[in-house]
Amino acid sequence: MSVFWEAVLAIFAAIGLYTFLHVVYELCFARLLRMHGSAELTLYGDGNDAASEQLIRIALRMRKQYLPGLSITFVEIGCGGEDNIAKHLASKQDIMYLE
């Protein structure tokens, strides 16, 4: 067998090993975390700031796609005025809001 074919075979073996290890990791760790809902995310920000709204929307997307059991907490570090975007989103999307 030539060196070229041995290298190609070694590459396929490495890809197969990586795929096997990735599947084992997915079965053992990622699914257990999703099933038990033991992940928590705490966000700190000013509720009137647009960046806080963007953080909350990204966190909601991550919860929907990857971790359905994720509990999200938003901690208000600003003044928390009347038109507070974060408080409004938190009440609609099952997010704990702390002032």
Buried (B, 14 or more C-beta within 10 A) or exposed (E): EEEEEEEEEEEEEEEEEEEEEEEEEEEEEEEEBBEEEEBEBEBEBBBBBEEBBEBBEEBBEBBEEEBEEBBBBBBBBBEBEEEBBBBEBBEEEEBEBEE
